[in-house]
Amino acid sequence: MDFLRNLFSSTLGLGSAEKVLDELTLEGVAHYIQSGKCKNIVCMVGAGISTSAGIPDFRSPGTGLYANLQKYKLPYPEAIFQIDYFKKHPEPFFALARELYPGQFKPTVCHYFMKMLKDKGLLRRCYSQNIDTLERVAGLQGDDLIEAHGTFFTSHCVSFSCRKEYNLEWMKEKIFSDATPKCDKCSSLVKPDIVFFGESLPVRFFASMKMDFPQCDLLIIMGTSLQVQPFAGLVGRVSKGCPRLLINMEKAGQADPVFGVLGFGGGMDFDSDKAYRDVAHISTCDEGCLALADLLGWKAELEEMVSREHTRIDTQDKQEKAGEDQGAAAKACAPPTAPEAKKQE
């Protein structure tokens, strides 16, 4: 076995590396961040970071999105995100979009923890599977984000000869008016720039990962099952010495047992006697971020940020609602236009 391990390691450049963490615990990760050696943190996040905001994840039995799509009468749950099905039957997707539309939810503790990493100059990039735009609402800008599965932030006409772009507000108006969004220019269907099954991931995803992951000195993975490729494969793109922290409700992304025995492979290794860099903190993402923030001495600052930003969002929502109500009242009280007056006669 040692012979095989050494053969593969020397041939493929695989194997273990020097241990960076004092211990394979959240405390060990905190000590490493505080050491000053950790300056390029990459976060990989999935639907689990948004569940506390009220947005369901995809696969949780009973509560996940795929378990509650019967009302849309789909041939199978994933069809709602299949590009070919969408082009023929867009109505189920847009009905779902009304329920889950960005702007109806507030970012979570986890989102603001990543914003804090940015503010402290530690965040190199956040790679997100989510389409809810909550990373942007929390304060991460376009350059901070790789929205691997796309975003509602922009939309485009599906016609290859047109491809006219539309903004978030335009799409929101169409969705909440129960109208299937059609292009103003060519009348083709308009789709939010989220990646459906059958579509390629954004070019920026592939270009950025080649730059970011070799430079990453701490990978924090939160709220993802690590089941969807190529996103899941990113965990294997960091250097062999880079620590990897998983904050999740269950262990995910573990290496194939055969490869684990041989002592190599890009998957996570939390429990074997050869584990040297991977830490699993089993909790909700918010609880895990608060626990790590506490160990770093940032907990009060994080809680204050969440409270302040949620208050700001609530105030802004109230002002917008008041403006909409005033506009509706003014329209109701306005004198009828000439055609309307003629109809009333």
C-alpha positions in Angstrom: 0.0 0.0 0.0 2.8 2.4 0.8 4.4 1.6 -2.5 1.2 2.4 -4.4 0.7 5.6 -2.4 4.3 6.7 -3.1 3.9 5.8 -6.8 0.7 7.8 -7.3 2.1 10.7 -5.2 5.3 11.0 -7.2 3.6 10.5 -10.6 0.5 12.7 -10.1 1.9 15.2 -7.6 -0.6 14.1 -4.9 -0.3 13.3 -1.2 -0.3 15.1 2.0 1.4 18.4 3.0 2.6 20.1 6.1 -0.1 20.7 8.7 -1.0 24.4 9.0 -3.7 24.3 11.7 -2.8 23.8 15.4 -5.8 21.5 15.7 -8.6 20.4 13.4 -11.3 22.4 15.1 -13.0 25.8 14.7 -10.6 27.0 17.4 -7.7 25.9 15.2 -9.1 27.8 12.2 -9.6 30.9 14.4 -5.9 30.7 15.6 -4.8 30.5 12.0 -6.8 33.5 10.9 -5.4 35.5 13.9 -1.8 34.4 13.1 -1.6 36.9 10.2 -0.6 34.1 7.8 -4.2 33.9 6.4 -4.8 36.8 3.9 -6.7 35.2 1.0 -9.9 33.6 2.2 -12.2 32.1 -0.5 -15.8 31.3 0.5 -17.9 28.7 -1.3 -21.5 28.9 -0.4 -24.8 27.2 -1.3 -28.5 27.4 -0.5 -28.0 26.6 3.1 -26.7 30.1 3.9 -30.1 31.5 2.9 -32.5 29.1 4.7 -32.7 31.3 7.8 -33.8 34.2 5.6 -36.8 32.1 4.6 -35.6 30.7 1.3 -35.8 26.9 1.0 -32.8 24.9 -0.1 -33.2 22.4 -2.9 -32.8 18.9 -1.4 -33.9 18.8 2.3 -36.6 16.1 2.6 -40.0 17.6 3.1 -38.9 21.2 3.2 -36.6 21.6 0.2 -37.7 23.2 -3.0 -37.8 20.0 -5.0 -40.1 18.4 -2.4 -42.7 21.1 -2.8 -43.2 21.6 -6.5 -46.2 19.4 -7.0 -48.5 22.3 -7.6 -46.7 23.2 -10.8 -47.5 19.8 -12.4 -44.0 19.2 -13.6 -42.9 16.0 -15.3 -40.1 15.8 -12.6 -39.0 18.5 -10.1 -35.7 19.5 -11.8 -37.7 20.3 -15.0 -38.4 23.8 -13.6 -34.7 24.6 -14.1 -34.3 22.7 -17.4 -33.6 25.2 -20.2 -35.5 23.2 -22.9 -38.6 22.8 -20.6 -38.4 26.5 -19.7 -38.5 27.6 -23.3 -41.6 25.6 -24.0 -43.3 26.1 -20.6 -41.9 29.2 -18.8 -45.0 29.7 -16.6 -44.0 27.4 -13.7 -40.6 29.0 -13.4 -42.0 32.5 -13.2 -44.7 31.4 -10.7 -42.0 30.1 -8.5 -40.0 33.3 -9.0 -42.9 35.3 -7.6 -42.6 33.3 -4.4 -38.8 33.5 -4.1 -38.0 36.8 -5.8 -34.9 38.8 -4.7 -35.9 41.8 -2.5 -38.4 39.9 -0.4 -35.7 38.6 2.0 -33.0 40.0 4.2 -29.4 38.7 4.3 -28.4 36.3 7.1 -25.7 36.4 9.7 -23.6 34.2 7.3 -23.9 36.8 4.5 -22.8 39.6 6.8 -19.9 37.4 8.1 -18.5 37.3 4.6 -19.0 41.1 4.3 -17.0 41.4 7.5 -14.2 39.3 6.0 -14.2 41.7 3.1 -14.1 44.8 5.4 -11.1 43.3 7.2 -9.2 42.7 4.0 -9.3 38.9 4.2 -11.9 37.9 1.6 -10.4 37.2 -1.8 -13.6 36.0 -3.4 -17.0 34.5 -2.7 -18.1 31.7 -5.0 -21.9 31.3 -4.7 -24.3 28.7 -6.1 -27.2 31.0 -5.0 -29.4 33.2 -7.3 -31.1 35.2 -4.5 -28.6 38.1 -4.8 -28.4 38.3 -0.9 -24.6 38.5 -1.1 -25.0 41.8 -3.0 -27.6 43.1 -0.6 -25.2 42.4 2.3 -22.6 44.6 0.6 -20.4 42.3 -1.6 -19.8 44.0 -4.9 -19.5 42.4 -8.4 -15.7 42.0 -8.1 -16.1 40.2 -4.7 -18.5 37.7 -6.2 -18.5 34.8 -8.6 -22.2 33.9 -9.1 -21.5 30.4 -10.4 -25.1 29.6 -11.2 -25.9 33.1 -12.4 -28.1 35.7 -10.9 -31.5 37.5 -11.1 -29.5 40.8 -11.1 -29.7 41.0 -14.9 -31.8 39.2 -17.6 -31.5 38.7 -21.3 -33.6 37.9 -24.3 -33.2 34.3 -25.2 -33.0 35.0 -28.9 -29.4 34.6 -30.1 -29.9 37.4 -32.7 -31.2 39.8 -30.1 -29.9 39.2 -26.5 -31.2 42.5 -25.2 -30.4 43.0 -21.5 -32.9 44.0 -18.9 -32.4 45.0 -15.2 -33.7 43.6 -12.0 -36.6 46.2 -11.7 -37.8 45.5 -15.2 -38.0 41.7 -14.5 -39.6 42.3 -11.2 -42.4 44.4 -12.7 -43.1 41.7 -15.3 -43.1 38.8 -12.8 -45.4 40.5 -10.3 -47.8 41.6 -13.1 -48.3 37.9 -13.9 -47.0 38.6 -17.4 -44.6 36.2 -19.0 -41.5 38.5 -19.7 -41.2 39.1 -23.4 -38.5 41.2 -25.1 -39.5 44.8 -26.0 -37.4 44.5 -29.2 -38.2 41.1 -30.7 -41.0 39.7 -28.5 -38.9 36.6 -27.6 -38.9 35.2 -24.1 -36.7 37.0 -21.5 -34.9 34.9 -18.9 -33.0 35.9 -15.8 -29.3 35.3 -16.1 -29.4 32.2 -13.9 -27.8 29.0 -15.1 -30.4 26.3 -16.0 -29.6 22.7 -16.4 -28.3 22.4 -20.0 -26.5 25.7 -20.0 -22.8 26.5 -19.4 -21.6 28.3 -16.3 -20.4 31.9 -16.8 -17.0 32.3 -18.5 -15.9 34.4 -15.5 -16.3 31.3 -13.2 -13.6 29.4 -15.1 -11.3 32.3 -15.6 -11.4 33.4 -11.9 -11.0 30.0 -10.3 -7.7 29.6 -12.1 -6.5 32.8 -10.4 -8.1 32.5 -7.0 -7.7 29.0 -5.8 -3.9 28.7 -6.2 -3.7 31.8 -4.0 -6.3 30.7 -1.4 -4.9 30.2 2.1 -8.2 29.3 3.7 -11.2 27.8 2.1 -14.5 28.2 3.9 -17.4 26.1 2.6 -20.9 26.8 3.9 -24.4 25.6 3.3 -23.8 23.3 0.3 -24.1 19.6 -0.3 -21.2 19.7 -2.8 -23.1 17.5 -5.1 -23.3 19.7 -8.2 -20.3 19.8 -10.6 -18.2 21.7 -11.5 -18.8 23.8 -8.4 -18.2 20.9 -6.0 -14.8 20.2 -7.7 -13.5 23.6 -6.5 -12.6 22.1 -3.1 -9.8 20.2 -4.8 -8.3 23.3 -6.5 -6.6 24.8 -3.5 -3.0 23.9 -2.6 -2.4 20.7 -0.6 -1.4 22.9 2.4 -4.6 25.0 2.4 -6.9 24.4 5.3 -10.6 23.8 4.5 -13.5 24.6 6.9 -16.9 23.2 6.2 -19.8 24.8 8.1 -22.9 22.7 7.3 -25.7 20.6 8.8 -23.9 17.5 7.7 -20.5 16.5 6.4 -20.2 16.9 2.6 -17.7 16.6 -0.1 -15.8 13.8 1.4 -13.2 11.9 -0.6 -13.9 8.5 -2.2 -13.0 5.9 0.4 -10.6 4.1 -2.0 -8.7 7.3 -2.7 -8.8 8.2 1.0 -7.0 4.9 1.8 -4.4 5.7 -0.8 -3.9 9.0 0.9 -4.8 11.4 -1.9 -7.7 12.9 -3.8 -9.3 16.3 -3.8 -12.3 15.4 -1.6 -12.5 16.4 2.1 -11.0 14.2 4.8 -12.4 14.9 8.2 -12.0 11.6 10.1 -9.2 9.4 8.8 -5.9 9.1 10.6 -4.4 11.0 7.6 -6.6 14.1 8.1 -4.4 17.2 8.4 -6.3 20.2 7.1 -10.1 19.7 6.9 -12.5 20.8 9.7 -16.2 20.1 9.8 -18.3 22.3 12.1 -21.8 20.7 12.1 -24.3 23.5 12.7 -26.4 25.9 10.9 -24.4 28.4 8.9 -25.5 31.3 11.1 -24.5 29.5 14.3 -21.2 28.5 12.8 -20.3 32.0 11.7 -21.3 33.4 15.1 -19.1 30.8 16.8 -16.1 31.6 14.6 -16.7 35.3 15.0 -16.8 34.8 18.8 -13.4 33.0 18.7 -12.0 35.9 16.6 -13.4 38.6 18.9 -15.8 39.8 16.2 -19.1 38.6 17.5 -20.4 41.9 18.9 -19.3 43.7 15.8 -21.1 41.1 13.6 -24.3 41.2 15.6 -24.3 45.0 15.5 -23.8 44.9 11.7 -26.7 42.5 11.2 -29.0 44.6 13.5 -28.0 47.9 11.8 -28.4 46.6 8.2 -31.7 44.8 8.9 -33.1 48.1 10.4 -31.9 50.0 7.3 -33.5 47.5 4.9 -36.8 47.5 6.9 -36.8 51.4 6.8 -36.1 51.4 3.1 -38.9 48.9 2.5 -41.4 51.0 4.5 -40.4 54.1 2.5 -40.8 52.4 -0.8 -44.2 50.9 0.2 -45.3 54.4 1.3 -44.2 55.8 -2.0 -46.1 53.1 -3.9 -49.3 53.7 -1.8 -49.1 57.5 -2.4 -48.6 56.9 -6.1 -51.6 54.6 -6.3 -53.7 57.1 -4.3 -52.7 59.9 -6.6 -53.5 57.9 -9.6 -57.0 57.0 -8.2 -57.7 60.7 -7.5 -56.5 62.1 -10.7 -59.0 63.4 -13.2 -59.8 61.0 -16.1 -58.0 61.4 -19.4 -60.0 62.3 -22.4 -60.5 58.7 -23.6 -61.5 57.6 -20.0 -63.9 60.5 -19.7 -65.5 59.6 -22.9 -66.0 56.0 -21.7 -67.6 57.3 -18.5 -70.1 59.3 -20.6 
